[in-house]
């Protein structure tokens, strides 16, 4: 019989489970981001204390490894003054005649769909250190104008 039709076990054909990728660079977080990381790590530790099946346990262990590392490497970002764009600020800007407001946060608390972007996102990197009234050149060649900066709550 051909080797192509031989099957040793079902495990051979399962998709591999890779570790969750850790973003490069420092793990700067806001106070809210640190709370989020602590809560997720505690939730996963509690789940590990329960009776889980083999596959569920593997998935929870994988997530727990990620959140343990994120908790161990978390560094509170300096408290923003509200004078310049920084981690923990809410920034309003105009681009192409349209106003938009974004909050600059750490990796684990970013949710672009809710206008919360990581400080390492190209748009955030371009705006960091800018002040109200500054024109910021973006990587795509466009320009935006910072119209307001506030400390995010």
LUMBA-523882 format. One record per residue (C-alpha): residue in three letters; x, y, z. Coordinates in steps of 0.001 Angstrom, whole numbers, plus 500000, padded with zeros to 6 digits. Example, Ala and Ser with C-alpha at 12.3 -4.5 7.8 and 13.67 -1.06 7.14 Angstrom:
! residues 2
Ala512300495500507800Ser513670498940507140
***
This chain:
! residues 153
Unk500000500000500000Unk501200503491499190Unk502544505642502030Unk500123508379500945Unk497169506297502136Unk498666505212505433Unk497589507103508512Unk499409506576511772Unk497079508651513945Unk494670511562513875Unk497188513720515754Unk499390513911512671Unk496776515960510858Unk495907518496513547Unk496857522106512966Unk499840523042515127Unk499151525449517999Unk501737528187517959Unk502627530391520899Unk500947533789520917Unk503415536321519462Unk504968538794521883Unk505253542262520310Unk508869543455520075Unk510120546356522146Unk509113547593525569Unk505746546618527048Unk504593550121527979Unk501106550201529493Unk498641552676530935Unk497231552035534429Unk494115550613532741Unk496285548360530595Unk498107547045533648Unk494765546232535305Unk493655544430532144Unk496822542318532080Unk496511541488535802Unk492853540486535380Unk493518538244532386Unk496489536568534091Unk494428535956537245Unk491494534596535222Unk493760532122533422Unk495464531048536664Unk492006530386538134Unk491053528369535050Unk494223526277535426Unk493196525427538993Unk490034523770537665Unk489656520342536080Unk490219520815532334Unk490412518345529486Unk493761517875527760Unk493042520149524781Unk491436522859526921Unk494344522719529363Unk496857523128526532Unk494985526165525192Unk494722527769528645Unk498414527066529354Unk499388528715526079Unk497343531828526914Unk498650531830530513Unk502264531792529268Unk501532534850527131Unk499808536827529915Unk502414535850532548Unk505132537214530258Unk503137540380529539Unk502592540923533275Unk506275540335534076Unk507438542765531373Unk504771545475531865Unk506156548962532473Unk503852551823533383Unk504268554576530815Unk505054557994532255Unk501880559880533176Unk501015562147530242Unk500820565889530785Unk498206566477528109Unk500488569025526423Unk501957566577523896Unk500777563335522318Unk501921560420524490Unk500786557018525697Unk497610557575527678Unk496351560589525734Unk493254561091523615Unk494186562932520427Unk491851564738518051Unk493187565543514600Unk491990566635511193Unk492963564822508040Unk491469565615504646Unk488902567900506292Unk487595565192508639Unk488096565181512410Unk488884561975514267Unk489781561155517873Unk492064558284518902Unk493441557099522211Unk497111556048522340Unk497528552931524529Unk499722549860525074Unk499647546768522843Unk497359544608524948Unk494702547277525410Unk494556548446521806Unk491279547997519914Unk491345549887516622Unk487591549327516143Unk486993551454519260Unk489631554070518323Unk492271552766520753Unk495582552231518936Unk498916550910520168Unk501736553394520600Unk503734551396518037Unk501144551794515262Unk502517553921512408Unk499888556625512949Unk500607556791516691Unk504387556834516157Unk504018559749513744Unk501959561738516270Unk504012561048519433Unk505487564233520944Unk503317566498518727Unk501452569462520241Unk498139571113519433Unk498444572940516119Unk501325570797514851Unk501193569417511324Unk502262565779511283Unk503594564061508176Unk502350560490507900Unk504169557500506405Unk501708557451503472Unk502655561037502527Unk499484562641503889Unk499468565350506552Unk497231565793509571Unk496808568612512090Unk496557567975515823Unk493507569914517090Unk493215568676520703Unk495079566572523265Unk493641565340526556Unk494746562886529199Unk492649559745528728Unk490685558642531754
***
